[in-house]
Amino acid sequence: MNKPQIILIKPQLAENIGMTARAMMNCGLDDLRLVTPKESHLSDKAISASSGADEILKNATVYNSTREAIADLEHVYATTARRRDMIKNIFTPEAFVKEISDNTGILFGPERTGLENDDIALADAIIEIPLNPKHTSLNLSQAVLIIGYEWYKSQTSQPDKQLVTNKTKVASKEQLLSFLDMLEKKMDSQGRKISPEKRPRMIRNLHNIFNRAELTEQEINTLLGMFNLTKD
């Protein structure tokens, strides 16, 4: 699996390292590399902020320079919100995951300043997260989470929409139509005076309302009880 390595260059706060580990675990990433962190990634603050992702912190590797951290990689991408005076391809996170291959690392800069030009010069391309031009600043772990999430989505297959029915299931059309037939009879039995001209449209509206609702068997039974309808 082409998991990217997350490389934090000179991170300043242990809490941000811990929250980065948490974001990584959320997205199924596990290779964390640190270049001269200001605070220990194994401190209580970092472990607490990782919220259960301390395994990533314990397995993280610390390097003395960016060059050392990327030496074994084949492809390196730098994340930055500022256009630099360099000629490089710029990818959105979504486009990046279509390009990723084995032995790929992603560089993230210090919280206050971002990546230095010398670090960006070591990268093959740039990943730029599209944000409001008036405010593009992200917390370190937020940036990792956004890119990690795009990668995770590319590795999984999730339906765009799903109805969670728990212990019941969606009612069949026969069940739904039977309910609507009984609802019509109930209305008629109560002496509702509906003109012949309006009745077809009213019935169509009822069908549209209840078909759109994706009723479950349990919900139909609830409605039957509420309207005191029977199959007799």
MIDOSE-1310 file (N, C-alpha, C; in nm, 2 decimals, decimal comma, always signed):
residues 232
mnkp	+0,08/-0,12/+0,00/+0,00/+0,00/+0,00/+0,09/+0,12/+0,00; +0,06/+0,22/-0,09/+0,14/+0,34/-0,10/+0,11/+0,45/+0,00; +0,14/+0,41/+0,13/+0,12/+0,51/+0,24/+0,23/+0,61/+0,23; +0,19/+0,74/+0,24/+0,30/+0,85/+0,24/+0,35/+0,86/+0,38
qiil	+0,48/+0,90/+0,39/+0,54/+0,93/+0,52/+0,52/+1,07/+0,55; +0,48/+1,10/+0,68/+0,46/+1,24/+0,72/+0,58/+1,29/+0,79; +0,63/+1,40/+0,73/+0,76/+1,45/+0,78/+0,74/+1,60/+0,84; +0,76/+1,61/+0,97/+0,74/+1,74/+1,03/+0,88/+1,81/+1,04
ikpq	+0,89/+1,92/+0,98/+1,02/+1,99/+0,99/+1,02/+2,10/+1,10; +1,10/+2,08/+1,20/+1,12/+2,17/+1,31/+0,99/+2,20/+1,38; +0,91/+2,10/+1,42/+0,78/+2,13/+1,49/+0,81/+2,19/+1,62; +0,73/+2,29/+1,67/+0,76/+2,36/+1,79/+0,70/+2,31/+1,91
laen	+0,57/+2,27/+1,90/+0,50/+2,23/+2,02/+0,47/+2,08/+2,02; +0,50/+2,02/+2,14/+0,47/+1,88/+2,16/+0,32/+1,84/+2,13; +0,24/+1,93/+2,17/+0,09/+1,91/+2,15/+0,06/+1,89/+2,00; +0,12/+1,97/+1,92/+0,10/+1,96/+1,78/+0,15/+1,83/+1,72
igmt	+0,26/+1,79/+1,77/+0,31/+1,66/+1,73/+0,21/+1,55/+1,76; +0,16/+1,56/+1,89/+0,07/+1,46/+1,93/-0,06/+1,46/+1,85; -0,11/+1,58/+1,82/-0,24/+1,59/+1,74/-0,21/+1,55/+1,60; -0,09/+1,56/+1,55/-0,06/+1,51/+1,42/-0,06/+1,36/+1,42
aram	-0,01/+1,30/+1,52/-0,02/+1,15/+1,53/-0,16/+1,11/+1,53; -0,25/+1,18/+1,61/-0,39/+1,15/+1,61/-0,45/+1,16/+1,47; -0,42/+1,26/+1,40/-0,48/+1,28/+1,26/-0,43/+1,17/+1,17; -0,30/+1,13/+1,19/-0,25/+1,02/+1,11/-0,32/+0,89/+1,13
mncg	-0,34/+0,86/+1,26/-0,41/+0,73/+1,29/-0,56/+0,74/+1,24; -0,62/+0,85/+1,25/-0,75/+0,87/+1,19/-0,76/+0,82/+1,04; -0,65/+0,85/+0,97/-0,64/+0,83/+0,83/-0,56/+0,70/+0,79; -0,53/+0,62/+0,89/-0,45/+0,50/+0,86/-0,31/+0,52/+0,82
lddl	-0,25/+0,63/+0,86/-0,11/+0,65/+0,83/-0,03/+0,62/+0,96; +0,10/+0,58/+0,95/+0,17/+0,54/+1,07/+0,32/+0,57/+1,07; +0,37/+0,63/+0,96/+0,51/+0,66/+0,95/+0,53/+0,81/+0,97; +0,58/+0,84/+1,09/+0,60/+0,98/+1,13/+0,75/+1,01/+1,14
rlvt	+0,80/+1,11/+1,07/+0,94/+1,15/+1,08/+0,95/+1,29/+1,13; +1,04/+1,32/+1,22/+1,06/+1,45/+1,28/+1,20/+1,50/+1,25; +1,21/+1,63/+1,21/+1,34/+1,69/+1,19/+1,36/+1,80/+1,30; +1,45/+1,77/+1,38/+1,49/+1,86/+1,50/+1,37/+1,93/+1,57
pkes	+1,28/+1,85/+1,63/+1,17/+1,90/+1,70/+1,22/+1,98/+1,82; +1,14/+2,09/+1,85/+1,18/+2,17/+1,96/+1,15/+2,11/+2,09; +1,04/+2,03/+2,10/+1,00/+1,96/+2,22/+0,99/+1,81/+2,19; +1,00/+1,73/+2,29/+1,00/+1,58/+2,27/+0,87/+1,53/+2,23
hlsd	+0,87/+1,44/+2,13/+0,75/+1,38/+2,08/+0,70/+1,27/+2,18; +0,78/+1,24/+2,28/+0,75/+1,14/+2,38/+0,71/+1,20/+2,51; +0,69/+1,33/+2,51/+0,66/+1,40/+2,64/+0,51/+1,37/+2,67; +0,48/+1,39/+2,80/+0,34/+1,37/+2,84/+0,24/+1,46/+2,76
kais	+0,28/+1,58/+2,72/+0,19/+1,66/+2,65/+0,16/+1,61/+2,51; +0,27/+1,55/+2,45/+0,25/+1,49/+2,31/+0,16/+1,37/+2,32; +0,19/+1,28/+2,41/+0,12/+1,16/+2,43/-0,03/+1,19/+2,46; -0,05/+1,28/+2,55/-0,19/+1,32/+2,59/-0,27/+1,37/+2,46
assg	-0,20/+1,46/+2,39/-0,27/+1,52/+2,27/-0,29/+1,42/+2,16; -0,22/+1,31/+2,16/-0,23/+1,21/+2,05/-0,36/+1,13/+2,07; -0,42/+1,13/+2,19/-0,55/+1,07/+2,22/-0,56/+0,92/+2,17; -0,46/+0,85/+2,22/-0,46/+0,71/+2,19/-0,37/+0,67/+2,07
adei	-0,31/+0,77/+2,00/-0,22/+0,73/+1,89/-0,08/+0,74/+1,93; -0,05/+0,71/+2,06/+0,09/+0,72/+2,10/+0,18/+0,61/+2,04; +0,12/+0,51/+1,98/+0,20/+0,41/+1,91/+0,28/+0,47/+1,80; +0,22/+0,57/+1,73/+0,28/+0,64/+1,62/+0,40/+0,72/+1,67
lkna	+0,38/+0,79/+1,79/+0,48/+0,87/+1,85/+0,60/+0,78/+1,89; +0,57/+0,66/+1,95/+0,68/+0,58/+1,99/+0,76/+0,52/+1,88; +0,70/+0,51/+1,76/+0,77/+0,45/+1,64/+0,83/+0,56/+1,55; +0,81/+0,69/+1,59/+0,86/+0,80/+1,51/+1,01/+0,80/+1,51
tvyn	+1,06/+0,85/+1,40/+1,21/+0,87/+1,39/+1,25/+1,01/+1,38; +1,35/+1,05/+1,45/+1,40/+1,19/+1,46/+1,53/+1,20/+1,37; +1,53/+1,31/+1,29/+1,65/+1,33/+1,21/+1,71/+1,47/+1,24; +1,83/+1,48/+1,20/+1,90/+1,61/+1,22/+1,88/+1,71/+1,10
stre	+1,83/+1,66/+0,99/+1,81/+1,75/+0,88/+1,70/+1,70/+0,79; +1,65/+1,78/+0,71/+1,55/+1,74/+0,61/+1,61/+1,65/+0,51; +1,73/+1,67/+0,47/+1,80/+1,59/+0,37/+1,81/+1,44/+0,43; +1,84/+1,43/+0,55/+1,85/+1,29/+0,61/+1,71/+1,23/+0,62
aiad	+1,61/+1,31/+0,65/+1,47/+1,25/+0,66/+1,42/+1,20/+0,53; +1,46/+1,25/+0,42/+1,41/+1,21/+0,29/+1,50/+1,12/+0,21; +1,62/+1,09/+0,26/+1,72/+1,02/+0,19/+1,68/+0,89/+0,12; +1,59/+0,82/+0,19/+1,55/+0,69/+0,14/+1,42/+0,69/+0,05
lehv	+1,37/+0,81/+0,03/+1,24/+0,83/-0,04/+1,27/+0,85/-0,19; +1,17/+0,81/-0,27/+1,18/+0,83/-0,41/+1,11/+0,96/-0,46; +1,00/+1,00/-0,38/+0,93/+1,12/-0,42/+0,90/+1,20/-0,29; +0,91/+1,33/-0,30/+0,89/+1,42/-0,19/+0,80/+1,53/-0,23
yatt	+0,69/+1,56/-0,15/+0,60/+1,67/-0,18/+0,61/+1,77/-0,06; +0,60/+1,90/-0,09/+0,61/+2,00/+0,02/+0,47/+2,07/+0,03; +0,43/+2,09/+0,15/+0,30/+2,16/+0,17/+0,32/+2,30/+0,21; +0,26/+2,39/+0,14/+0,27/+2,53/+0,16/+0,15/+2,61/+0,11
arrr	+0,12/+2,72/+0,17/+0,01/+2,80/+0,13/+0,06/+2,92/+0,05; +0,19/+2,94/+0,05/+0,25/+3,06/-0,01/+0,32/+3,02/-0,14; +0,29/+3,09/-0,25/+0,36/+3,07/-0,37/+0,50/+3,12/-0,36; +0,60/+3,04/-0,39/+0,74/+3,07/-0,38/+0,79/+3,11/-0,52
dmik	+0,91/+3,16/-0,52/+0,97/+3,20/-0,65/+1,05/+3,07/-0,70; +0,97/+2,97/-0,73/+1,02/+2,84/-0,78/+0,93/+2,79/-0,89; +0,99/+2,71/-0,98/+0,91/+2,65/-1,08/+0,88/+2,51/-1,04; +0,76/+2,48/-0,99/+0,72/+2,35/-0,95/+0,58/+2,32/-0,98
nift	+0,54/+2,20/-1,00/+0,40/+2,16/-1,01/+0,34/+2,17/-0,88; +0,21/+2,22/-0,88/+0,13/+2,24/-0,76/+0,01/+2,15/-0,77; -0,01/+2,07/-0,67/-0,12/+1,98/-0,67/-0,22/+2,01/-0,55; -0,35/+1,99/-0,57/-0,44/+1,99/-0,46/-0,43/+1,86/-0,39
peaf	-0,47/+1,85/-0,27/-0,46/+1,72/-0,20/-0,53/+1,61/-0,28; -0,65/+1,64/-0,34/-0,72/+1,54/-0,42/-0,64/+1,49/-0,54; -0,57/+1,58/-0,61/-0,49/+1,55/-0,72/-0,36/+1,47/-0,68; -0,31/+1,51/-0,56/-0,19/+1,45/-0,52/-0,21/+1,30/-0,50
vkei	-0,32/+1,26/-0,44/-0,34/+1,11/-0,41/-0,35/+1,03/-0,54; -0,38/+1,09/-0,65/-0,38/+1,02/-0,78/-0,24/+1,00/-0,83; -0,14/+1,08/-0,78/+0,00/+1,07/-0,83/+0,08/+0,99/-0,74; +0,04/+0,97/-0,62/+0,13/+0,91/-0,52/+0,17/+0,77/-0,55
sdnt	+0,30/+0,74/-0,52/+0,35/+0,60/-0,54/+0,43/+0,56/-0,41; +0,49/+0,45/-0,42/+0,56/+0,40/-0,30/+0,68/+0,49/-0,27; +0,72/+0,49/-0,14/+0,83/+0,57/-0,09/+0,81/+0,72/-0,12; +0,70/+0,77/-0,08/+0,67/+0,91/-0,09/+0,66/+0,98/+0,04
gilf	+0,72/+1,09/+0,06/+0,71/+1,17/+0,18/+0,64/+1,30/+0,16; +0,58/+1,35/+0,26/+0,52/+1,49/+0,26/+0,58/+1,57/+0,37; +0,63/+1,69/+0,33/+0,69/+1,78/+0,42/+0,59/+1,88/+0,47; +0,60/+1,90/+0,61/+0,51/+2,00/+0,67/+0,61/+2,09/+0,75
gper	+0,59/+2,22/+0,74/+0,68/+2,31/+0,81/+0,65/+2,35/+0,95; +0,73/+2,43/+1,02/+0,70/+2,48/+1,15/+0,57/+2,55/+1,16; +0,51/+2,55/+1,28/+0,37/+2,61/+1,29/+0,37/+2,76/+1,26; +0,47/+2,83/+1,30/+0,46/+2,98/+1,28/+0,51/+3,03/+1,14
tgle	+0,61/+2,96/+1,08/+0,67/+3,01/+0,96/+0,64/+2,93/+0,84; +0,60/+2,80/+0,86/+0,59/+2,71/+0,74/+0,73/+2,67/+0,69; +0,73/+2,60/+0,58/+0,85/+2,55/+0,53/+0,94/+2,66/+0,47; +1,07/+2,64/+0,49/+1,17/+2,73/+0,44/+1,19/+2,70/+0,29
nddi	+1,24/+2,79/+0,21/+1,26/+2,77/+0,07/+1,36/+2,66/+0,04; +1,46/+2,65/+0,13/+1,56/+2,54/+0,11/+1,50/+2,40/+0,12; +1,40/+2,39/+0,21/+1,33/+2,26/+0,23/+1,24/+2,24/+0,10; +1,17/+2,34/+0,06/+1,08/+2,32/-0,06/+1,16/+2,29/-0,18
alad	+1,29/+2,34/-0,19/+1,37/+2,31/-0,30/+1,41/+2,16/-0,31; +1,40/+2,09/-0,20/+1,43/+1,95/-0,20/+1,31/+1,86/-0,25; +1,19/+1,93/-0,26/+1,07/+1,85/-0,30/+1,05/+1,85/-0,45; +0,98/+1,74/-0,50/+0,95/+1,73/-0,64/+0,84/+1,82/-0,68
aiie	+0,74/+1,84/-0,59/+0,63/+1,92/-0,62/+0,57/+1,98/-0,49; +0,46/+2,06/-0,51/+0,40/+2,12/-0,39/+0,26/+2,08/-0,38; +0,21/+2,06/-0,26/+0,07/+2,04/-0,23/+0,01/+2,16/-0,17; -0,09/+2,22/-0,23/-0,15/+2,34/-0,18/-0,30/+2,31/-0,15
ipln	-0,34/+2,34/-0,03/-0,48/+2,31/+0,01/-0,56/+2,43/-0,02; -0,66/+2,42/-0,11/-0,74/+2,54/-0,15/-0,83/+2,59/-0,03; -0,80/+2,71/+0,01/-0,87/+2,77/+0,12/-0,91/+2,91/+0,09; -0,98/+2,97/+0,18/-1,02/+3,12/+0,16/-0,89/+3,20/+0,15
pkht	-0,87/+3,27/+0,04/-0,75/+3,34/+0,02/-0,72/+3,45/+0,13; -0,83/+3,49/+0,20/-0,81/+3,59/+0,31/-0,75/+3,52/+0,43; -0,76/+3,39/+0,44/-0,71/+3,32/+0,56/-0,67/+3,18/+0,53; -0,55/+3,15/+0,50/-0,51/+3,02/+0,46/-0,43/+2,95/+0,57
slnl	-0,42/+3,01/+0,68/-0,34/+2,95/+0,79/-0,41/+2,83/+0,85; -0,34/+2,72/+0,87/-0,39/+2,60/+0,93/-0,30/+2,55/+1,04; -0,36/+2,49/+1,14/-0,29/+2,42/+1,25/-0,22/+2,31/+1,18; -0,10/+2,27/+1,23/-0,02/+2,16/+1,17/-0,10/+2,04/+1,15
sqav	-0,17/+1,99/+1,26/-0,24/+1,87/+1,25/-0,36/+1,88/+1,16; -0,42/+2,00/+1,14/-0,53/+2,02/+1,05/-0,48/+1,99/+0,90; -0,36/+2,04/+0,87/-0,31/+2,02/+0,74/-0,28/+1,88/+0,71; -0,22/+1,81/+0,81/-0,20/+1,66/+0,80/-0,33/+1,59/+0,78
liig	-0,43/+1,63/+0,86/-0,56/+1,56/+0,85/-0,62/+1,57/+0,71; -0,62/+1,69/+0,66/-0,68/+1,72/+0,53/-0,62/+1,63/+0,42; -0,49/+1,63/+0,41/-0,42/+1,55/+0,31/-0,43/+1,40/+0,34; -0,42/+1,37/+0,47/-0,44/+1,22/+0,51/-0,58/+1,17/+0,47
yewy	-0,68/+1,26/+0,49/-0,81/+1,22/+0,46/-0,83/+1,19/+0,31; -0,77/+1,28/+0,23/-0,78/+1,25/+0,08/-0,72/+1,12/+0,05; -0,60/+1,09/+0,11/-0,54/+0,97/+0,08/-0,63/+0,85/+0,13; -0,68/+0,86/+0,25/-0,76/+0,75/+0,30/-0,88/+0,72/+0,21
ksqt	-0,95/+0,83/+0,16/-1,06/+0,81/+0,08/-1,03/+0,74/-0,05; -0,91/+0,76/-0,10/-0,86/+0,69/-0,22/-0,84/+0,54/-0,20; -0,82/+0,50/-0,07/-0,79/+0,36/-0,04/-0,92/+0,28/+0,00; -1,03/+0,35/+0,02/-1,15/+0,28/+0,07/-1,26/+0,31/-0,03
sqpd	-1,36/+0,23/-0,01/-1,48/+0,24/-0,09/-1,60/+0,26/+0,00; -1,65/+0,38/+0,01/-1,77/+0,41/+0,09/-1,88/+0,47/+0,01; -2,00/+0,42/+0,03/-2,11/+0,48/-0,04/-2,13/+0,63/-0,01; -2,17/+0,71/-0,11/-2,19/+0,85/-0,08/-2,31/+0,87/+0,01
kqlv	-2,40/+0,78/+0,01/-2,51/+0,79/+0,10/-2,56/+0,65/+0,14; -2,60/+0,64/+0,27/-2,66/+0,51/+0,31/-2,76/+0,53/+0,43; -2,86/+0,45/+0,42/-2,96/+0,46/+0,53/-2,94/+0,36/+0,63; -2,91/+0,40/+0,75/-2,89/+0,30/+0,86/-3,02/+0,27/+0,92
tnkt	-3,06/+0,14/+0,91/-3,19/+0,09/+0,95/-3,18/+0,01/+1,08; -3,06/-0,01/+1,13/-3,04/-0,09/+1,25/-3,11/-0,23/+1,25; -3,21/-0,25/+1,33/-3,27/-0,39/+1,34/-3,39/-0,40/+1,25; -3,43/-0,30/+1,17/-3,54/-0,31/+1,08/-3,48/-0,30/+0,94
kvas	-3,57/-0,29/+0,84/-3,52/-0,27/+0,70/-3,62/-0,19/+0,62; -3,58/-0,14/+0,51/-3,67/-0,05/+0,43/-3,79/-0,13/+0,39; -3,90/-0,07/+0,40/-4,03/-0,13/+0,36/-4,03/-0,16/+0,21; -4,09/-0,27/+0,17/-4,11/-0,30/+0,03/-4,22/-0,21/-0,03
keql	-4,22/-0,20/-0,16/-4,32/-0,12/-0,22/-4,46/-0,17/-0,19; -4,47/-0,31/-0,18/-4,60/-0,37/-0,15/-4,65/-0,32/-0,01; -4,56/-0,32/+0,09/-4,60/-0,28/+0,22/-4,64/-0,13/+0,22; -4,56/-0,05/+0,15/-4,59/+0,09/+0,15/-4,72/+0,12/+0,08
lsfl	-4,75/+0,06/-0,03/-4,87/+0,08/-0,11/-4,99/+0,03/-0,03; -4,97/-0,08/+0,05/-5,08/-0,13/+0,13/-5,11/-0,03/+0,24; -5,01/+0,03/+0,30/-5,03/+0,13/+0,40/-5,11/+0,25/+0,34; -5,07/+0,29/+0,22/-5,14/+0,41/+0,16/-5,28/+0,37/+0,12
dmle	-5,31/+0,25/+0,08/-5,45/+0,21/+0,05/-5,53/+0,22/+0,18; -5,47/+0,17/+0,29/-5,55/+0,17/+0,42/-5,57/+0,32/+0,46; -5,47/+0,40/+0,44/-5,48/+0,54/+0,47/-5,60/+0,61/+0,40; -5,61/+0,58/+0,27/-5,72/+0,63/+0,19/-5,85/+0,58/+0,25
kkmd	-5,86/+0,46/+0,28/-5,99/+0,40/+0,33/-6,02/+0,47/+0,47; -5,92/+0,50/+0,55/-5,94/+0,56/+0,68/-6,00/+0,70/+0,65; -5,94/+0,77/+0,56/-5,99/+0,91/+0,53/-6,13/+0,90/+0,48; -6,16/+0,81/+0,40/-6,30/+0,80/+0,34/-6,40/+0,76/+0,45
sqgr	-6,36/+0,67/+0,55/-6,45/+0,63/+0,65/-6,48/+0,74/+0,75; -6,39/+0,84/+0,76/-6,42/+0,95/+0,85/-6,50/+1,06/+0,78; -6,55/+1,03/+0,66/-6,64/+1,13/+0,60/-6,57/+1,25/+0,54; -6,45/+1,24/+0,51/-6,38/+1,35/+0,44/-6,43/+1,38/+0,31
kisp	-6,48/+1,49/+0,28/-6,54/+1,53/+0,15/-6,43/+1,59/+0,06; -6,39/+1,51/-0,03/-6,28/+1,56/-0,12/-6,34/+1,55/-0,26; -6,34/+1,66/-0,33/-6,40/+1,67/-0,47/-6,33/+1,57/-0,56; -6,40/+1,51/-0,65/-6,34/+1,42/-0,75/-6,23/+1,48/-0,83
ekrp	-6,24/+1,61/-0,85/-6,13/+1,68/-0,93/-6,00/+1,69/-0,85; -6,01/+1,71/-0,72/-5,89/+1,72/-0,63/-5,83/+1,59/-0,58; -5,92/+1,49/-0,58/-5,87/+1,36/-0,52/-5,75/+1,30/-0,58; -5,74/+1,29/-0,72/-5,62/+1,22/-0,78/-5,49/+1,30/-0,75
rmir	-5,50/+1,43/-0,74/-5,38/+1,50/-0,71/-5,34/+1,48/-0,57; -5,44/+1,48/-0,48/-5,41/+1,46/-0,34/-5,34/+1,32/-0,31; -5,40/+1,22/-0,38/-5,34/+1,08/-0,37/-5,20/+1,08/-0,42; -5,17/+1,15/-0,53/-5,04/+1,15/-0,59/-4,94/+1,22/-0,49
nlhn	-4,99/+1,33/-0,43/-4,91/+1,40/-0,33/-4,87/+1,31/-0,21; -4,97/+1,23/-0,16/-4,94/+1,14/-0,05/-4,84/+1,03/-0,10; -4,85/+0,98/-0,22/-4,76/+0,88/-0,26/-4,62/+0,94/-0,27; -4,61/+1,06/-0,32/-4,48/+1,13/-0,33/-4,42/+1,15/-0,20
ifnr	-4,49/+1,20/-0,10/-4,44/+1,22/+0,03/-4,39/+1,10/+0,10; -4,47/+0,99/+0,09/-4,42/+0,87/+0,16/-4,32/+0,79/+0,09; -4,32/+0,80/-0,04/-4,21/+0,73/-0,12/-4,08/+0,80/-0,10; -4,08/+0,93/-0,09/-3,96/+1,01/-0,07/-3,90/+0,98/+0,07
aelt	-3,98/+0,94/+0,17/-3,94/+0,93/+0,31/-3,86/+0,80/+0,33; -3,85/+0,71/+0,24/-3,78/+0,58/+0,26/-3,82/+0,52/+0,39; -3,94/+0,49/+0,41/-3,99/+0,44/+0,53/-3,94/+0,29/+0,56; -3,92/+0,26/+0,68/-3,88/+0,13/+0,72/-4,01/+0,05/+0,76
eqei	-3,99/-0,08/+0,77/-4,11/-0,16/+0,82/-4,15/-0,12/+0,96; -4,05/-0,09/+1,04/-4,09/-0,04/+1,18/-4,16/+0,09/+1,18; -4,12/+0,18/+1,09/-4,19/+0,31/+1,08/-4,33/+0,30/+1,03; -4,35/+0,21/+0,93/-4,49/+0,18/+0,88/-4,58/+0,13/+0,99
ntll	-4,52/+0,03/+1,07/-4,60/-0,02/+1,18/-4,63/+0,09/+1,28; -4,54/+0,18/+1,30/-4,57/+0,30/+1,39/-4,68/+0,38/+1,34; -4,68/+0,41/+1,21/-4,78/+0,49/+1,15/-4,92/+0,42/+1,15; -4,92/+0,29/+1,13/-5,04/+0,21/+1,14/-5,10/+0,22/+1,28
gmfn	-5,02/+0,21/+1,38/-5,06/+0,23/+1,52/-5,11/+0,37/+1,55; -5,05/+0,47/+1,50/-5,08/+0,61/+1,52/-5,22/+0,64/+1,46; -5,24/+0,59/+1,33/-5,36/+0,61/+1,26/-5,47/+0,51/+1,30; -5,43/+0,41/+1,38/-5,53/+0,31/+1,43/-5,58/+0,24/+1,30
ltkd	-5,49/+0,20/+1,21/-5,53/+0,13/+1,09/-5,51/-0,02/+1,11; -5,60/-0,09/+1,05/-5,59/-0,24/+1,05/-5,60/-0,29/+0,90; -5,57/-0,41/+0,88/-5,58/-0,47/+0,75/-5,72/-0,52/+0,72; -5,81/-0,51/+0,82/-5,95/-0,56/+0,80/-6,03/-0,46/+0,71
